[in-house]
Amino acid sequence: MPRLAILISGHGSNLQAFIDACASGKLLANISLVISNKPDAAGLQRAARSGIPHICINHKDYASREQFDAALVNALQAHDADLVILAGFMRILTPVLIEPYLGRLMNIHPSLLPKYPGLRTHQRALDAGDKEAGATVHFVTAELDGGPPIVQARVPVAQGDTAKSLAERVTMQEHAIFPLAAQWFLEGRVALRGTKATLDGAVIPATGIVAETDCPAG
Ligand code: GAR
C-alpha cells in the first residue's frame, strides 16, 4: 500500500477527510505519519484516535526555515513517504523540503488559484465582490501557492456570506477534492511534468480540473 505523510498546523479537518477516505477504500493508501508544527494542533488528536503515528516538529525549535525543513525531510524519509500532503500546513517551505519531494508534494489552498495566494482568501473574495470562491489542490513548487493546479472546487458566494460561512462551504468541498487528487496521483494518473500537472498524460488547464459541486449557495 502506498504511504502518505500528512502535514498539519491546526484543526485537521482535511486530515480527517484523508483518514475517512482511507477507511472507506476511496483512497487506497496508508497514512504512515502525521506531522504538526504546532504541539497543540487538534489534528494530532485525530491521528491519535485513529492509531496513526504522529509527531510534532515545532518550527520554533529551529533557527532557520531550512533547518526546520531538514528535520521534516528526516522524518518523512524515516517513514518512507510516497506522497506528502500539506493539509492546512501553515509554513512557508524552502527548497530543502521541496526539491527532494518535487512532484510528490501536494497542497490545498482555499481559493480559486491563481486568485488570492496567501492568507484571508475568503474575505478577499468577498471584498472583491466575487460570485464564486473555492479551493485548489496543486503540486507544490518553489513559488508560494504557485505550483500547477490539479483540481479545483468552485462554490457560489451567497448573499450575506461572511468569511466564516463561505469557509464552511468551501471546506466541505476541500474534503472531497483533496483525497481524490491523491488517489489520482497514486493511480499514476496525475503527475508533475516539468512545470505542468498532467492527468492521463494531458496537461491540466491552469484552473485545474474543475470539480462541479452541488453545494447550494446559502
Ligand atoms: C484549509 O481550509 C486549507 O485550505 C487551508 O487551511 C485550512 C486547514 O483546515 N490551507 C491554507 O490556507 C494553506 N495556505 P484543516 O486544518 O481543518 O484541514
Residues whose N, C-alpha, C, O or C-beta is under 5 A from the ligand:
A	BS01	GAR	G10 H11 G12 S13 N14 L15 A87 G88 F89 I108 H109 P110 G118
